[in-house]
Amino acid sequence: MCLGIPGKIVEIYETDGLKMGKIDFGGVIKEACLAYVPDAQVGEYTIIHVGFALNRIDEDEAQKTLELFNQIGLIEEELDIGDA
């Protein structure tokens, strides 16, 4: 299953002309392309799907979604972490 997961932008940089970022998913840091959200800033939350930020989301909604995903065990699967 592929879901859009909310994460916090902790760093923004450019790679080969693309706006990229390091995204914090509750302690797991992954890289994502930020080209579709050009106004995104460090500290904001965004929905990440297959390595691309799709839109910005407010912190409260991001936290609620992350908590729900944690409760049903989807975070590890989607971020490819855990016992795999």
PyMOL Python script that loads the backbone (N, CA, C, O; Angstrom):
from pymol import cmd

cmd.read_pdbstr("""\
ATOM      1  N   MET A   1       0.851  -1.173   0.000  1.00  0.00           N
ATOM      2  CA  MET A   1       0.000   0.000   0.000  1.00  0.00           C
ATOM      3  C   MET A   1       0.894   1.232   0.000  1.00  0.00           C
ATOM      4  O   MET A   1       1.915   1.254   0.687  1.00  0.00           O
ATOM      5  N   CYS A   2       0.530   2.237  -0.746  1.00  0.00           N
ATOM      6  CA  CYS A   2       1.302   3.478  -0.767  1.00  0.00           C
ATOM      7  C   CYS A   2       0.411   4.624  -0.291  1.00  0.00           C
ATOM      8  O   CYS A   2      -0.590   4.963  -0.922  1.00  0.00           O
ATOM      9  N   LEU A   3       0.798   5.195   0.818  1.00  0.00           N
ATOM     10  CA  LEU A   3       0.050   6.303   1.391  1.00  0.00           C
ATOM     11  C   LEU A   3       0.877   7.567   1.358  1.00  0.00           C
ATOM     12  O   LEU A   3       2.105   7.512   1.287  1.00  0.00           O
ATOM     13  N   GLY A   4       0.215   8.698   1.408  1.00  0.00           N
ATOM     14  CA  GLY A   4       0.901   9.961   1.629  1.00  0.00           C
ATOM     15  C   GLY A   4       1.082  10.118   3.132  1.00  0.00           C
ATOM     16  O   GLY A   4       0.112  10.080   3.889  1.00  0.00           O
ATOM     17  N   ILE A   5       2.331  10.293   3.563  1.00  0.00           N
ATOM     18  CA  ILE A   5       2.654  10.378   4.985  1.00  0.00           C
ATOM     19  C   ILE A   5       3.077  11.800   5.322  1.00  0.00           C
ATOM     20  O   ILE A   5       3.922  12.363   4.626  1.00  0.00           O
ATOM     21  N   PRO A   6       2.514  12.399   6.369  1.00  0.00           N
ATOM     22  CA  PRO A   6       2.949  13.739   6.755  1.00  0.00           C
ATOM     23  C   PRO A   6       4.316  13.697   7.433  1.00  0.00           C
ATOM     24  O   PRO A   6       4.603  12.806   8.232  1.00  0.00           O
ATOM     25  N   GLY A   7       5.142  14.669   7.101  1.00  0.00           N
ATOM     26  CA  GLY A   7       6.454  14.790   7.721  1.00  0.00           C
ATOM     27  C   GLY A   7       6.845  16.248   7.833  1.00  0.00           C
ATOM     28  O   GLY A   7       6.320  17.105   7.122  1.00  0.00           O
ATOM     29  N   LYS A   8       7.780  16.519   8.739  1.00  0.00           N
ATOM     30  CA  LYS A   8       8.241  17.884   8.993  1.00  0.00           C
ATOM     31  C   LYS A   8       9.512  18.144   8.204  1.00  0.00           C
ATOM     32  O   LYS A   8      10.453  17.352   8.253  1.00  0.00           O
ATOM     33  N   ILE A   9       9.540  19.237   7.487  1.00  0.00           N
ATOM     34  CA  ILE A   9      10.724  19.622   6.720  1.00  0.00           C
ATOM     35  C   ILE A   9      11.768  20.143   7.698  1.00  0.00           C
ATOM     36  O   ILE A   9      11.527  21.115   8.414  1.00  0.00           O
ATOM     37  N   VAL A  10      12.937  19.489   7.725  1.00  0.00           N
ATOM     38  CA  VAL A  10      13.997  19.900   8.650  1.00  0.00           C
ATOM     39  C   VAL A  10      15.185  20.521   7.931  1.00  0.00           C
ATOM     40  O   VAL A  10      16.033  21.154   8.560  1.00  0.00           O
ATOM     41  N   GLU A  11      15.248  20.344   6.619  1.00  0.00           N
ATOM     42  CA  GLU A  11      16.335  20.934   5.837  1.00  0.00           C
ATOM     43  C   GLU A  11      15.877  21.059   4.395  1.00  0.00           C
ATOM     44  O   GLU A  11      15.176  20.186   3.884  1.00  0.00           O
ATOM     45  N   ILE A  12      16.273  22.147   3.734  1.00  0.00           N
ATOM     46  CA  ILE A  12      15.966  22.352   2.322  1.00  0.00           C
ATOM     47  C   ILE A  12      17.278  22.644   1.603  1.00  0.00           C
ATOM     48  O   ILE A  12      18.116  23.400   2.095  1.00  0.00           O
ATOM     49  N   TYR A  13      17.442  22.031   0.427  1.00  0.00           N
ATOM     50  CA  TYR A  13      18.648  22.233  -0.370  1.00  0.00           C
ATOM     51  C   TYR A  13      18.305  21.949  -1.830  1.00  0.00           C
ATOM     52  O   TYR A  13      17.193  21.525  -2.143  1.00  0.00           O
ATOM     53  N   GLU A  14      19.247  22.179  -2.699  1.00  0.00           N
ATOM     54  CA  GLU A  14      19.040  21.937  -4.116  1.00  0.00           C
ATOM     55  C   GLU A  14      19.991  20.846  -4.594  1.00  0.00           C
ATOM     56  O   GLU A  14      21.168  20.831  -4.233  1.00  0.00           O
ATOM     57  N   THR A  15      19.468  19.935  -5.408  1.00  0.00           N
ATOM     58  CA  THR A  15      20.262  18.871  -6.015  1.00  0.00           C
ATOM     59  C   THR A  15      19.925  18.814  -7.499  1.00  0.00           C
ATOM     60  O   THR A  15      18.772  18.595  -7.870  1.00  0.00           O
ATOM     61  N   ASP A  16      20.917  19.009  -8.336  1.00  0.00           N
ATOM     62  CA  ASP A  16      20.724  18.974  -9.788  1.00  0.00           C
ATOM     63  C   ASP A  16      19.566  19.870 -10.232  1.00  0.00           C
ATOM     64  O   ASP A  16      18.792  19.495 -11.113  1.00  0.00           O
ATOM     65  N   GLY A  17      19.447  21.030  -9.635  1.00  0.00           N
ATOM     66  CA  GLY A  17      18.411  21.988 -10.000  1.00  0.00           C
ATOM     67  C   GLY A  17      17.049  21.736  -9.396  1.00  0.00           C
ATOM     68  O   GLY A  17      16.109  22.479  -9.679  1.00  0.00           O
ATOM     69  N   LEU A  18      16.911  20.708  -8.569  1.00  0.00           N
ATOM     70  CA  LEU A  18      15.631  20.397  -7.929  1.00  0.00           C
ATOM     71  C   LEU A  18      15.654  20.798  -6.462  1.00  0.00           C
ATOM     72  O   LEU A  18      16.646  20.581  -5.766  1.00  0.00           O
ATOM     73  N   LYS A  19      14.551  21.386  -5.992  1.00  0.00           N
ATOM     74  CA  LYS A  19      14.405  21.689  -4.576  1.00  0.00           C
ATOM     75  C   LYS A  19      14.141  20.386  -3.838  1.00  0.00           C
ATOM     76  O   LYS A  19      13.163  19.690  -4.114  1.00  0.00           O
ATOM     77  N   MET A  20      15.023  20.064  -2.899  1.00  0.00           N
ATOM     78  CA  MET A  20      14.939  18.821  -2.139  1.00  0.00           C
ATOM     79  C   MET A  20      14.890  19.149  -0.656  1.00  0.00           C
ATOM     80  O   MET A  20      15.181  20.271  -0.243  1.00  0.00           O
ATOM     81  N   GLY A  21      14.520  18.160   0.133  1.00  0.00           N
ATOM     82  CA  GLY A  21      14.488  18.378   1.568  1.00  0.00           C
ATOM     83  C   GLY A  21      14.684  17.102   2.348  1.00  0.00           C
ATOM     84  O   GLY A  21      14.459  15.999   1.852  1.00  0.00           O
ATOM     85  N   LYS A  22      15.110  17.283   3.585  1.00  0.00           N
ATOM     86  CA  LYS A  22      15.141  16.181   4.544  1.00  0.00           C
ATOM     87  C   LYS A  22      13.862  16.303   5.352  1.00  0.00           C
ATOM     88  O   LYS A  22      13.545  17.367   5.884  1.00  0.00           O
ATOM     89  N   ILE A  23      13.137  15.202   5.435  1.00  0.00           N
ATOM     90  CA  ILE A  23      11.826  15.189   6.071  1.00  0.00           C
ATOM     91  C   ILE A  23      11.877  14.277   7.285  1.00  0.00           C
ATOM     92  O   ILE A  23      12.357  13.147   7.202  1.00  0.00           O
ATOM     93  N   ASP A  24      11.379  14.771   8.416  1.00  0.00           N
ATOM     94  CA  ASP A  24      11.359  14.017   9.667  1.00  0.00           C
ATOM     95  C   ASP A  24       9.976  13.407   9.863  1.00  0.00           C
ATOM     96  O   ASP A  24       8.973  14.112   9.973  1.00  0.00           O
ATOM     97  N   PHE A  25       9.952  12.081   9.902  1.00  0.00           N
ATOM     98  CA  PHE A  25       8.718  11.339  10.155  1.00  0.00           C
ATOM     99  C   PHE A  25       8.788  10.773  11.563  1.00  0.00           C
ATOM    100  O   PHE A  25       8.871   9.557  11.738  1.00  0.00           O
ATOM    101  N   GLY A  26       8.757  11.632  12.559  1.00  0.00           N
ATOM    102  CA  GLY A  26       8.799  11.178  13.946  1.00  0.00           C
ATOM    103  C   GLY A  26      10.098  10.495  14.320  1.00  0.00           C
ATOM    104  O   GLY A  26      10.090   9.495  15.038  1.00  0.00           O
ATOM    105  N   GLY A  27      11.208  11.020  13.843  1.00  0.00           N
ATOM    106  CA  GLY A  27      12.516  10.471  14.164  1.00  0.00           C
ATOM    107  C   GLY A  27      13.186   9.734  13.021  1.00  0.00           C
ATOM    108  O   GLY A  27      14.389   9.477  13.072  1.00  0.00           O
ATOM    109  N   VAL A  28      12.436   9.394  12.002  1.00  0.00           N
ATOM    110  CA  VAL A  28      13.002   8.774  10.802  1.00  0.00           C
ATOM    111  C   VAL A  28      13.145   9.881   9.755  1.00  0.00           C
ATOM    112  O   VAL A  28      12.164  10.516   9.369  1.00  0.00           O
ATOM    113  N   ILE A  29      14.380  10.101   9.302  1.00  0.00           N
ATOM    114  CA  ILE A  29      14.643  11.156   8.323  1.00  0.00           C
ATOM    115  C   ILE A  29      14.782  10.527   6.942  1.00  0.00           C
ATOM    116  O   ILE A  29      15.554   9.588   6.747  1.00  0.00           O
ATOM    117  N   LYS A  30      14.024  11.059   5.990  1.00  0.00           N
ATOM    118  CA  LYS A  30      14.084  10.610   4.599  1.00  0.00           C
ATOM    119  C   LYS A  30      14.213  11.836   3.702  1.00  0.00           C
ATOM    120  O   LYS A  30      13.842  12.944   4.089  1.00  0.00           O
ATOM    121  N   GLU A  31      14.743  11.624   2.500  1.00  0.00           N
ATOM    122  CA  GLU A  31      14.861  12.688   1.519  1.00  0.00           C
ATOM    123  C   GLU A  31      13.624  12.701   0.635  1.00  0.00           C
ATOM    124  O   GLU A  31      13.059  11.652   0.326  1.00  0.00           O
ATOM    125  N   ALA A  32      13.204  13.912   0.225  1.00  0.00           N
ATOM    126  CA  ALA A  32      12.059  14.034  -0.667  1.00  0.00           C
ATOM    127  C   ALA A  32      12.246  15.234  -1.586  1.00  0.00           C
ATOM    128  O   ALA A  32      12.917  16.205  -1.235  1.00  0.00           O
ATOM    129  N   CYS A  33      11.654  15.152  -2.746  1.00  0.00           N
ATOM    130  CA  CYS A  33      11.655  16.256  -3.703  1.00  0.00           C
ATOM    131  C   CYS A  33      10.566  17.254  -3.292  1.00  0.00           C
ATOM    132  O   CYS A  33       9.424  16.871  -3.039  1.00  0.00           O
ATOM    133  N   LEU A  34      10.935  18.534  -3.230  1.00  0.00           N
ATOM    134  CA  LEU A  34       9.991  19.585  -2.831  1.00  0.00           C
ATOM    135  C   LEU A  34       9.557  20.454  -4.012  1.00  0.00           C
ATOM    136  O   LEU A  34       8.986  21.526  -3.812  1.00  0.00           O
ATOM    137  N   ALA A  35       9.822  20.005  -5.237  1.00  0.00           N
ATOM    138  CA  ALA A  35       9.528  20.813  -6.423  1.00  0.00           C
ATOM    139  C   ALA A  35       8.045  21.180  -6.548  1.00  0.00           C
ATOM    140  O   ALA A  35       7.714  22.240  -7.079  1.00  0.00           O
ATOM    141  N   TYR A  36       7.158  20.317  -6.065  1.00  0.00           N
ATOM    142  CA  TYR A  36       5.714  20.583  -6.183  1.00  0.00           C
ATOM    143  C   TYR A  36       5.185  21.520  -5.098  1.00  0.00           C
ATOM    144  O   TYR A  36       4.038  21.962  -5.158  1.00  0.00           O
ATOM    145  N   VAL A  37       6.022  21.821  -4.108  1.00  0.00           N
ATOM    146  CA  VAL A  37       5.649  22.763  -3.045  1.00  0.00           C
ATOM    147  C   VAL A  37       6.764  23.819  -2.925  1.00  0.00           C
ATOM    148  O   VAL A  37       7.461  23.872  -1.912  1.00  0.00           O
ATOM    149  N   PRO A  38       6.927  24.648  -3.947  1.00  0.00           N
ATOM    150  CA  PRO A  38       8.063  25.568  -4.003  1.00  0.00           C
ATOM    151  C   PRO A  38       8.116  26.584  -2.862  1.00  0.00           C
ATOM    152  O   PRO A  38       9.190  27.105  -2.562  1.00  0.00           O
ATOM    153  N   ASP A  39       6.997  26.875  -2.226  1.00  0.00           N
ATOM    154  CA  ASP A  39       6.973  27.845  -1.127  1.00  0.00           C
ATOM    155  C   ASP A  39       7.199  27.205   0.236  1.00  0.00           C
ATOM    156  O   ASP A  39       7.204  27.905   1.249  1.00  0.00           O
ATOM    157  N   ALA A  40       7.383  25.897   0.279  1.00  0.00           N
ATOM    158  CA  ALA A  40       7.564  25.194   1.554  1.00  0.00           C
ATOM    159  C   ALA A  40       8.813  25.700   2.274  1.00  0.00           C
ATOM    160  O   ALA A  40       9.816  26.032   1.642  1.00  0.00           O
ATOM    161  N   GLN A  41       8.735  25.754   3.597  1.00  0.00           N
ATOM    162  CA  GLN A  41       9.822  26.258   4.428  1.00  0.00           C
ATOM    163  C   GLN A  41      10.182  25.232   5.496  1.00  0.00           C
ATOM    164  O   GLN A  41       9.372  24.382   5.865  1.00  0.00           O
ATOM    165  N   VAL A  42      11.418  25.332   5.983  1.00  0.00           N
ATOM    166  CA  VAL A  42      11.847  24.494   7.101  1.00  0.00           C
ATOM    167  C   VAL A  42      10.888  24.713   8.269  1.00  0.00           C
ATOM    168  O   VAL A  42      10.521  25.849   8.570  1.00  0.00           O
ATOM    169  N   GLY A  43      10.489  23.637   8.918  1.00  0.00           N
ATOM    170  CA  GLY A  43       9.561  23.694  10.046  1.00  0.00           C
ATOM    171  C   GLY A  43       8.120  23.412   9.668  1.00  0.00           C
ATOM    172  O   GLY A  43       7.295  23.134  10.539  1.00  0.00           O
ATOM    173  N   GLU A  44       7.804  23.478   8.384  1.00  0.00           N
ATOM    174  CA  GLU A  44       6.447  23.179   7.935  1.00  0.00           C
ATOM    175  C   GLU A  44       6.288  21.679   7.713  1.00  0.00           C
ATOM    176  O   GLU A  44       7.267  20.944   7.580  1.00  0.00           O
ATOM    177  N   TYR A  45       5.041  21.250   7.678  1.00  0.00           N
ATOM    178  CA  TYR A  45       4.717  19.856   7.418  1.00  0.00           C
ATOM    179  C   TYR A  45       4.203  19.714   5.992  1.00  0.00           C
ATOM    180  O   TYR A  45       3.561  20.612   5.447  1.00  0.00           O
ATOM    181  N   THR A  46       4.500  18.573   5.413  1.00  0.00           N
ATOM    182  CA  THR A  46       4.070  18.294   4.050  1.00  0.00           C
ATOM    183  C   THR A  46       3.668  16.828   3.945  1.00  0.00           C
ATOM    184  O   THR A  46       4.112  15.991   4.731  1.00  0.00           O
ATOM    185  N   ILE A  47       2.835  16.535   2.978  1.00  0.00           N
ATOM    186  CA  ILE A  47       2.457  15.150   2.700  1.00  0.00           C
ATOM    187  C   ILE A  47       3.455  14.609   1.678  1.00  0.00           C
ATOM    188  O   ILE A  47       3.630  15.190   0.607  1.00  0.00           O
ATOM    189  N   ILE A  48       4.108  13.496   2.012  1.00  0.00           N
ATOM    190  CA  ILE A  48       5.087  12.871   1.129  1.00  0.00           C
ATOM    191  C   ILE A  48       4.507  11.576   0.578  1.00  0.00           C
ATOM    192  O   ILE A  48       3.994  10.740   1.321  1.00  0.00           O
ATOM    193  N   HIS A  49       4.598  11.429  -0.735  1.00  0.00           N
ATOM    194  CA  HIS A  49       4.152  10.201  -1.401  1.00  0.00           C
ATOM    195  C   HIS A  49       5.233   9.797  -2.397  1.00  0.00           C
ATOM    196  O   HIS A  49       5.595  10.584  -3.272  1.00  0.00           O
ATOM    197  N   VAL A  50       5.741   8.596  -2.275  1.00  0.00           N
ATOM    198  CA  VAL A  50       6.808   8.037  -3.104  1.00  0.00           C
ATOM    199  C   VAL A  50       7.947   9.025  -3.362  1.00  0.00           C
ATOM    200  O   VAL A  50       8.436   9.149  -4.485  1.00  0.00           O
ATOM    201  N   GLY A  51       8.357   9.720  -2.308  1.00  0.00           N
ATOM    202  CA  GLY A  51       9.518  10.601  -2.401  1.00  0.00           C
ATOM    203  C   GLY A  51       9.250  12.006  -2.885  1.00  0.00           C
ATOM    204  O   GLY A  51      10.190  12.767  -3.115  1.00  0.00           O
ATOM    205  N   PHE A  52       7.991  12.368  -3.044  1.00  0.00           N
ATOM    206  CA  PHE A  52       7.631  13.711  -3.497  1.00  0.00           C
ATOM    207  C   PHE A  52       6.679  14.366  -2.508  1.00  0.00           C
ATOM    208  O   PHE A  52       5.716  13.748  -2.054  1.00  0.00           O
ATOM    209  N   ALA A  53       6.960  15.628  -2.179  1.00  0.00           N
ATOM    210  CA  ALA A  53       6.039  16.412  -1.355  1.00  0.00           C
ATOM    211  C   ALA A  53       4.892  16.864  -2.251  1.00  0.00           C
ATOM    212  O   ALA A  53       5.118  17.461  -3.304  1.00  0.00           O
ATOM    213  N   LEU A  54       3.674  16.581  -1.835  1.00  0.00           N
ATOM    214  CA  LEU A  54       2.514  16.907  -2.661  1.00  0.00           C
ATOM    215  C   LEU A  54       1.831  18.196  -2.261  1.00  0.00           C
ATOM    216  O   LEU A  54       1.348  18.937  -3.117  1.00  0.00           O
ATOM    217  N   ASN A  55       1.786  18.469  -0.972  1.00  0.00           N
ATOM    218  CA  ASN A  55       1.172  19.708  -0.486  1.00  0.00           C
ATOM    219  C   ASN A  55       1.594  19.932   0.966  1.00  0.00           C
ATOM    220  O   ASN A  55       2.108  19.029   1.626  1.00  0.00           O
ATOM    221  N   ARG A  56       1.369  21.137   1.440  1.00  0.00           N
ATOM    222  CA  ARG A  56       1.660  21.448   2.832  1.00  0.00           C
ATOM    223  C   ARG A  56       0.434  21.114   3.673  1.00  0.00           C
ATOM    224  O   ARG A  56      -0.694  21.089   3.180  1.00  0.00           O
ATOM    225  N   ILE A  57       0.684  20.858   4.951  1.00  0.00           N
ATOM    226  CA  ILE A  57      -0.389  20.501   5.889  1.00  0.00           C
ATOM    227  C   ILE A  57      -0.058  21.162   7.224  1.00  0.00           C
ATOM    228  O   ILE A  57       1.116  21.319   7.560  1.00  0.00           O
ATOM    229  N   ASP A  58      -1.072  21.547   7.982  1.00  0.00           N
ATOM    230  CA  ASP A  58      -0.786  22.180   9.265  1.00  0.00           C
ATOM    231  C   ASP A  58      -0.323  21.132  10.277  1.00  0.00           C
ATOM    232  O   ASP A  58      -0.631  19.947  10.145  1.00  0.00           O
ATOM    233  N   GLU A  59       0.418  21.584  11.286  1.00  0.00           N
ATOM    234  CA  GLU A  59       1.035  20.683  12.254  1.00  0.00           C
ATOM    235  C   GLU A  59       0.024  19.834  13.002  1.00  0.00           C
ATOM    236  O   GLU A  59       0.264  18.647  13.221  1.00  0.00           O
ATOM    237  N   ASP A  60      -1.095  20.410  13.396  1.00  0.00           N
ATOM    238  CA  ASP A  60      -2.105  19.662  14.142  1.00  0.00           C
ATOM    239  C   ASP A  60      -2.634  18.488  13.323  1.00  0.00           C
ATOM    240  O   ASP A  60      -2.737  17.370  13.829  1.00  0.00           O
ATOM    241  N   GLU A  61      -2.966  18.739  12.071  1.00  0.00           N
ATOM    242  CA  GLU A  61      -3.473  17.676  11.205  1.00  0.00           C
ATOM    243  C   GLU A  61      -2.399  16.625  10.951  1.00  0.00           C
ATOM    244  O   GLU A  61      -2.696  15.431  10.912  1.00  0.00           O
ATOM    245  N   ALA A  62      -1.156  17.059  10.779  1.00  0.00           N
ATOM    246  CA  ALA A  62      -0.045  16.120  10.577  1.00  0.00           C
ATOM    247  C   ALA A  62       0.113  15.204  11.785  1.00  0.00           C
ATOM    248  O   ALA A  62       0.270  13.994  11.628  1.00  0.00           O
ATOM    249  N   GLN A  63       0.072  15.768  12.984  1.00  0.00           N
ATOM    250  CA  GLN A  63       0.242  14.964  14.197  1.00  0.00           C
ATOM    251  C   GLN A  63      -0.897  13.963  14.369  1.00  0.00           C
ATOM    252  O   GLN A  63      -0.663  12.815  14.749  1.00  0.00           O
ATOM    253  N   LYS A  64      -2.114  14.388  14.093  1.00  0.00           N
ATOM    254  CA  LYS A  64      -3.266  13.484  14.192  1.00  0.00           C
ATOM    255  C   LYS A  64      -3.126  12.320  13.212  1.00  0.00           C
ATOM    256  O   LYS A  64      -3.394  11.170  13.561  1.00  0.00           O
ATOM    257  N   THR A  65      -2.712  12.621  12.002  1.00  0.00           N
ATOM    258  CA  THR A  65      -2.552  11.582  10.985  1.00  0.00           C
ATOM    259  C   THR A  65      -1.436  10.624  11.354  1.00  0.00           C
ATOM    260  O   THR A  65      -1.599   9.410  11.230  1.00  0.00           O
ATOM    261  N   LEU A  66      -0.294  11.150  11.810  1.00  0.00           N
ATOM    262  CA  LEU A  66       0.816  10.293  12.216  1.00  0.00           C
ATOM    263  C   LEU A  66       0.427   9.383  13.376  1.00  0.00           C
ATOM    264  O   LEU A  66       0.800   8.211  13.399  1.00  0.00           O
ATOM    265  N   GLU A  67      -0.311   9.913  14.324  1.00  0.00           N
ATOM    266  CA  GLU A  67      -0.755   9.107  15.467  1.00  0.00           C
ATOM    267  C   GLU A  67      -1.664   7.969  14.998  1.00  0.00           C
ATOM    268  O   GLU A  67      -1.521   6.834  15.450  1.00  0.00           O
ATOM    269  N   LEU A  68      -2.583   8.268  14.106  1.00  0.00           N
ATOM    270  CA  LEU A  68      -3.471   7.233  13.571  1.00  0.00           C
ATOM    271  C   LEU A  68      -2.671   6.167  12.823  1.00  0.00           C
ATOM    272  O   LEU A  68      -2.897   4.973  13.021  1.00  0.00           O
ATOM    273  N   PHE A  69      -1.745   6.586  11.973  1.00  0.00           N
ATOM    274  CA  PHE A  69      -0.919   5.630  11.235  1.00  0.00           C
ATOM    275  C   PHE A  69      -0.096   4.769  12.188  1.00  0.00           C
ATOM    276  O   PHE A  69       0.070   3.572  11.953  1.00  0.00           O
ATOM    277  N   ASN A  70       0.422   5.367  13.263  1.00  0.00           N
ATOM    278  CA  ASN A  70       1.179   4.596  14.258  1.00  0.00           C
ATOM    279  C   ASN A  70       0.295   3.564  14.941  1.00  0.00           C
ATOM    280  O   ASN A  70       0.717   2.428  15.157  1.00  0.00           O
ATOM    281  N   GLN A  71      -0.931   3.953  15.282  1.00  0.00           N
ATOM    282  CA  GLN A  71      -1.849   3.046  15.966  1.00  0.00           C
ATOM    283  C   GLN A  71      -2.169   1.823  15.123  1.00  0.00           C
ATOM    284  O   GLN A  71      -2.325   0.727  15.661  1.00  0.00           O
ATOM    285  N   ILE A  72      -2.269   1.991  13.820  1.00  0.00           N
ATOM    286  CA  ILE A  72      -2.620   0.854  12.968  1.00  0.00           C
ATOM    287  C   ILE A  72      -1.394   0.216  12.308  1.00  0.00           C
ATOM    288  O   ILE A  72      -1.526  -0.670  11.464  1.00  0.00           O
ATOM    289  N   GLY A  73      -0.203   0.674  12.698  1.00  0.00           N
ATOM    290  CA  GLY A  73       1.036   0.041  12.262  1.00  0.00           C
ATOM    291  C   GLY A  73       1.469   0.307  10.833  1.00  0.00           C
ATOM    292  O   GLY A  73       2.203  -0.492  10.251  1.00  0.00           O
ATOM    293  N   LEU A  74       1.030   1.412  10.262  1.00  0.00           N
ATOM    294  CA  LEU A  74       1.378   1.695   8.870  1.00  0.00           C
ATOM    295  C   LEU A  74       2.680   2.471   8.689  1.00  0.00           C
ATOM    296  O   LEU A  74       3.264   2.436   7.606  1.00  0.00           O
ATOM    297  N   ILE A  75       3.140   3.158   9.707  1.00  0.00           N
ATOM    298  CA  ILE A  75       4.337   3.983   9.553  1.00  0.00           C
ATOM    299  C   ILE A  75       5.540   3.128   9.167  1.00  0.00           C
ATOM    300  O   ILE A  75       6.236   3.452   8.205  1.00  0.00           O
ATOM    301  N   GLU A  76       5.796   2.058   9.887  1.00  0.00           N
ATOM    302  CA  GLU A  76       6.947   1.212   9.605  1.00  0.00           C
ATOM    303  C   GLU A  76       6.895   0.654   8.191  1.00  0.00           C
ATOM    304  O   GLU A  76       7.901   0.640   7.482  1.00  0.00           O
ATOM    305  N   GLU A  77       5.727   0.199   7.790  1.00  0.00           N
ATOM    306  CA  GLU A  77       5.557  -0.366   6.444  1.00  0.00           C
ATOM    307  C   GLU A  77       5.812   0.682   5.372  1.00  0.00           C
ATOM    308  O   GLU A  77       6.541   0.426   4.414  1.00  0.00           O
ATOM    309  N   GLU A  78       5.222   1.856   5.525  1.00  0.00           N
ATOM    310  CA  GLU A  78       5.354   2.891   4.508  1.00  0.00           C
ATOM    311  C   GLU A  78       6.755   3.480   4.430  1.00  0.00           C
ATOM    312  O   GLU A  78       7.206   3.860   3.349  1.00  0.00           O
ATOM    313  N   LEU A  79       7.451   3.560   5.564  1.00  0.00           N
ATOM    314  CA  LEU A  79       8.786   4.135   5.578  1.00  0.00           C
ATOM    315  C   LEU A  79       9.874   3.068   5.439  1.00  0.00           C
ATOM    316  O   LEU A  79      11.065   3.376   5.485  1.00  0.00           O
ATOM    317  N   ASP A  80       9.453   1.811   5.269  1.00  0.00           N
ATOM    318  CA  ASP A  80      10.374   0.695   5.089  1.00  0.00           C
ATOM    319  C   ASP A  80      11.362   0.589   6.248  1.00  0.00           C
ATOM    320  O   ASP A  80      12.574   0.505   6.050  1.00  0.00           O
ATOM    321  N   ILE A  81      10.810   0.594   7.467  1.00  0.00           N
ATOM    322  CA  ILE A  81      11.624   0.433   8.676  1.00  0.00           C
ATOM    323  C   ILE A  81      11.029  -0.695   9.499  1.00  0.00           C
ATOM    324  O   ILE A  81       9.968  -1.224   9.169  1.00  0.00           O
ATOM    325  N   GLY A  82      11.703  -1.052  10.549  1.00  0.00           N
ATOM    326  CA  GLY A  82      11.186  -2.092  11.435  1.00  0.00           C
ATOM    327  C   GLY A  82      11.937  -3.381  11.265  1.00  0.00           C
ATOM    328  O   GLY A  82      13.148  -3.367  11.042  1.00  0.00           O
ATOM    329  N   ASP A  83      11.245  -4.502  11.365  1.00  0.00           N
ATOM    330  CA  ASP A  83      11.869  -5.823  11.380  1.00  0.00           C
ATOM    331  C   ASP A  83      12.202  -6.380  10.002  1.00  0.00           C
ATOM    332  O   ASP A  83      12.691  -7.505   9.894  1.00  0.00           O
ATOM    333  N   ALA A  84      11.950  -5.629   8.974  1.00  0.00           N
ATOM    334  CA  ALA A  84      12.165  -6.141   7.594  1.00  0.00           C
ATOM    335  C   ALA A  84      13.598  -6.460   7.303  1.00  0.00           C
ATOM    336  O   ALA A  84      13.922  -6.894   6.197  1.00  0.00           O
TER     337      ALA A  84
END
""", "prot")
cmd.dss("prot")
cmd.show_as("cartoon", "prot")
cmd.util.cbc("prot")
cmd.orient("prot")
